[in-house]
Amino acid sequence: MQSPERLLRRTLRSFAPYRRGTTVDEVRRRYGIEHPVKLSQNENPLGSSPRALAALHGISALSDYFEDDHLTLKSRLAERYGLTNEHVVLGHGSNELVQLAFTAFVDPGDEIVMALPTFSLFKKDATIFGARAIEVPLRDGVHDLEAMGRAAGERTKLVFVCDPNNPTGTRVEPAALAAFAGALPPGVLLVIDQAYREFMDAGGSEGVDILKTRPETLVLRTSSKIYGLAAARFGYGYSSPQVVAWMDSVRLPFNVARPATVAVLAAFDDDDFIARSIANNETGKAYFARELDRLGVHYYPTAANFVALAVPIGADAAYEALLERGIIVRSGDGLGLPGYLRVSIGTPDENAAFIAAFEALLAKWRA
C-alpha cells in the first residue's frame, strides 16, 4: 500500500514551513497577560493611516469584482519615479510578488543567489520551485555584494538583495549596489526587496535608480510597514514593462482586493501619519542604541524599524523568557540568525517595557 506522502511534491517532503511570530492572543491564553507588548512583526506601532481607515467607510458594497488593471493606483505609483503604468506590478502583499517572480522565471535546477541570513521566504520559494539556493554569508551583518557577484553563474536566474536586510536591519551602500547591479550578467533578474525603504535616511539606496539603468531589475515595496496596512495585504513592484508583463501573465486575477486599493490610495496622501511614523522610529532607534550601548549588548546598526541584538544564551530560550514577561519578540533561531533577537521598534512606552524586562533577564543570563 502506497503512503499518502506520495501525493506531496518531492521538494516539500523535508520542507520546514515558515515560522510565524507569536500573536497577542496566544500570549493571553498561555500566560494570562492581558496587555502584552508585541515587538515581533515589524508593524507600525502607531496603528494605521487615519486617512486609510476613513476611506474604507466609503465602500458601500463588496458584491462586484473590482477592476483588475488598477490604472489609478498604478499611475500614482508610477508617477513617483517618472515611470509608466507598464512598469508597475501589484500583489497580495510583496510576498506574492516574490512568488510570482519564481513562477514566471525559475525552472527546477536553476540557481538563486541570496544573503545568509535574509528574508526567509526567498529560500522557501526556492525550495518549493525546486531551485538551488546559494546563500552567501553576510559580512559584518551586511550583504557581501562582491561574494554574491562571484556566486552568480550560468544557472543563476534570480539574485535577491534585501535592503534594509531582514533580520539584521542593515543596508548596503548605494555605490556598492550600483556597481554590483552593473556587473551582473544579462538574463539574471536582480530583485531588490525594499519593504522598509521609507525608514532609511537620505543616504540609502533607491532601487528604482538601479532599474532605470538595468531593466532586468525588480524592486519590491509594501504598504504593510510605513502606512500601517499589514492586514490589507498590498504590495507593489517596479520593473521593466517586459518583466511586469511576464509576471502579470502568471498572476491570479483579482489578486488585489478593493478595500486594499481604497486604503492605500488614501494612505499615500497621509503626510502627517507618515511623518509621525518616521519620527517615532528615529526616536526609537536612538533609544535602543543608547540603552544597548549602556548594557554592553552587541546590535547591528539598523536602517529599518527593528533591531537585531545579541543574547548570551540561546535565542529561543531568551525569546521564551521574555514571552513569560509579556514581551513578544522574534528569536533569531527561526530567522537564520542564532544568538540574536529581532525586536521591532515600538512606541516609547513599549520600547521602555522591553528594555526593563531585557535588562532584568540579562543579569541572570550573564550569570
N, C-alpha and C positions, 0 to 999 in steps of 0.2 A: 504494500500500500504506500503510495507516494505521500510525502509530507506536504502539508499545506504551505510550507515555506517555499515550495516550488513556484507558487504564484508570484513571489516577490522578485523584483529585479535583482540581478546578481550584485550590482553596485550598492544595494541597500542592505545586504544580508549581514554586514558588520558595521552598519552605519550608526553613528551616535547622533540622536536628534538634538536640535538646538535647545540649549538650556536657558529658558526664560528667567527673568527675575522674579523674586518673591513679591506677592501682592500684599496690599494693606489688609485685605480681608483674611488672608492666610495667617498673618501675624496676630490679628484679633482672635481668630479661632484657637491658635496654638498657645498663645501666651496670655490671652485676656487683656491685652493692652489696647485701650480704646483709641488712642491717638498716636499711632506710631509715626516716626519720621521716615519718609520714603526718599532715599537719595540713591536710587538704583538704576533708573532707566533714562536718565538724562532728559527728563521732561522739563518744561518751563515751570519754575516754581511760582510764577505769578499767575498761573492759570492760562486761560485762552484769551485771544484778542477780543475785547468787548465788542468791537465792530463786527467781528465774525459771528459772535453769538447773537447779536441783534439782527443781523441779516438772515439768520436761519428762521427767525419768526415770520419772515415774509414768504416762506414756502407754504402754499395753500393746499398742495396735493402732491402725492408721490406715486400716482397711479400710472403715469405715462413714462415710457423710456425717454431719457434726456438725450439731446443731440450728442452724437458720438465724435464729432470733429472738434468741438470746443474752441471755435475760432476766436471768440472774445478773450478767453483765458490764454490761449496760445499767443495772441497778439500782445497782451500785457507782458507776458514773459519774454517774448522775443524783443520787444522794443527796449527793454532794459539794456540790451547789449548791441543794438543795431542789427539784429538778425531778422529773419522772416519766420512765418509760422511753420515753414517746412523744416526749420532747424529744431523744432520742439517736439518732444515725445512725452506723453503723460502716463502715469502709472498709479496703481492702487498702492501708494507708498513707493518710495525709491527702491525698496526690496524687490518689488515686482519688476522694476526696470533691470535690475541685476539678472533676474531670471530670464527676462526677455532677451538680454544680450547672449546668454548661454543658449537659449532656444534657437536664436537666429544664426549664431556664428560657430558654435562649438560641436565638433564631431567627437565620438569616442576615441580616446588616444591622443587628442590634442593637449597641448601644454598651456597651463595658466600660471602666470608668474604673479606672486603677491608677497607681501611682507609677513614676517612672523615675530610677534602676533599682529593681527589686524582684524578687521570686522569678520566674524566667524562665518557669516553667510556666504562669503566668497568661496571658501573651501567646501562648504556644504553643497553648494550648487555644482562645483567641480566634481565632487563625488557622485552626485545624482546623475550627472550627464556623462559619467564615465571618462572624464578628463583627468590628466595628471597635474596635480597641484605642486608647483615648485615654490617652496616657501623660503624666502631669503631673510635671515635674522636681521632685526633692527641693529643699528649701530648707535649706542648711547640713547636708545629709546626712539630713534628717528629712522625713517626709511633709508636704507643703504642703496641709493639710486644707482651708484656705479656697479655694485654687485648685481642688482636686479637687471641692469642692462646687459651684463655679461651672461646672465642666466637665460635671456631670451634667445631661442633658437629657431630652427626651421619649422618645428611643430607648434610654436607659440601662436596662439590666437588672441588671447586677452592678457593684458597686464593691468593690475589694479594698483592704484595709489590712493590711499585713504588720507585725505588732508583737510583738517587735522585727523590724525590717526585715532581710531578706536581700537584698543582701550587705553592707549598711553596719553592721548591728548596733544601729542607733539605735532609740529608742522614742518614741512620742507621749505627750503629757501626758493623763492621764485626763479632765480637764475639757474639753480641746480635742476629744477623741474623742467625749465625750458630746454636746457642742454640735453637732459635725459630724453625728453619727448622728441627732440630733433634727431637723436641718434637711433631711435627705434626703427627697425626695418619696415618697409611698406607691407601691408597685409596683416598688421598687428593692430588691434583696437586697444588704445590706451583709455582705460576707464578711471576717471578722477572722481572719487566719491567725496563731495564737499557738503555733507549733511550738516556740518557745524560751521560752514563758511562765515555766517553772519557774526560769529563770536570772535573771529580773528581780527587783529588790528590791521591798519592800512598796509603794513609790510607783508601781509600774507599773499599767497599765490591766488590768482584768479584763473580758474580752469578754462573759462571761455577764451581768454587770451591765447592759450595753447591751441584750442580748437581753431581759432582764426588762422593759425599758421600750419596746423596739422589736421586735415579733415577727418582722419581716422582716429578721432578722439570723441569720447562720450563723457560729459560732465553731469554728475548726478546731484540733485538738490532735493530738499524736502520742506514741507510745511509743518512737520511734527515738532520741531525744536523752537525756533525763534518765535513762531506765531502761536505756539501752544495748541496745535491742532493734531496731536498724535492720533486721537480717536477718529479723525476724519479720513485718515489713510489717503494722503495725497502726496505724490512725489512727481518730480519732473526732471527731464534731462535735455541737454543741448548737444547736438551733433550735426554732422553734415546731412543734407537732405537725403542722400542715398542710404546712409546708416539708419536714419529715422524711418525711411520707407520700409527697409527690411525689418526693423523691429515692429513697426505697425502691422506688417503682414502676418505676424505670429501672435499679435496681441488679441486677447479676448475682447469681443465687442462690449461696449458699455462698462469698461473696467473702472471708470471713474464716475462716482455717483453724483447726482445733482447736489445734495447737501454739501459735499466736499467742494464743488466748484463755487457755490454761493458763498461759503465761508471763506474760502481762500481769496476770492476777488475782493471781499470786504477787508480781509486782514492785510492785504497788500497796501491799503491806504491808512492803516492804523499806525501812523508815525509815532504817536505818543507811547503806545504799548511796546513797540519795537525799541524805542529809546530807553524806556524803563527796564526792559528785559536785559538790554546790553549793559546798562549802568549797574543793575543788580549783580550781573555776572562778574563785572570788573571788580566790584566791591568784594564779592565772594572769593574771587581768585586771590586778591591781595590778602584777605583774611586767612585763607588756607596757607598761603606761602609764609605768612608771618608766624602762624601757630605751629606749623610743621617744622619750621626752622627752629623755633623755641624748643620743641620736643626732640629735636635731633633726628627727625624721620626723613628718609630719602623719598623724594617725589619727582615726577617728571614735570618740567615747566609746561603748562597747558595753554593751548590756543583755543580750547573748546569750552564746554560748560560742565566739565568734570575733571577730577584729579585722580591720577594713579599714584598710590603711595605704598611704600614697603611696610611689611609687618614682620616681627621677629619670630612668628610661629606660622604654621600652615595657614594659607589664605582661607580655606574652607572653615577651619577652626575659628579664625578671627571673625569671619562673617557670622558664624553661628553665635558667638559670644555677644556680638553687637545686636544680633536679632533678638536675643533674650532680653535686651535692654530697650527694645522697641525702635532700633535704628536699622533700617533696611539699606544695605549697600550691595555691591556685586563682588563676588570672590573672583580673583584673578585666575584661580584654578580652572574655572569654566570658560575663561576668555583667552587662554593661551599665555597668561601672564602670572605664573605661580609666584607666590611670595608677595603679591600685591593685592590691594583692594582698589576697586574703581568706585569713586564717590562722586555723585552728582553735586553740583553747586546749587544750594537751595536758597531760601530766604536767610537773612541774618540770624534769626532765631533757630532755624533748622541747622545751619552750619555750626552754631554755638553748641547745640544739643549733641551733634556728632562729636565735636572736639572734646566736650566734657566726658562723654562715655568712652571715647577712644583713649583719652589720657588716663582715665581710671584703670582701664584694662591694660594699657601699655606697661604700667609699672609691674603688673603681675606677669605679663608675658616676658618681660626682660628678666625678671627674677627666675 
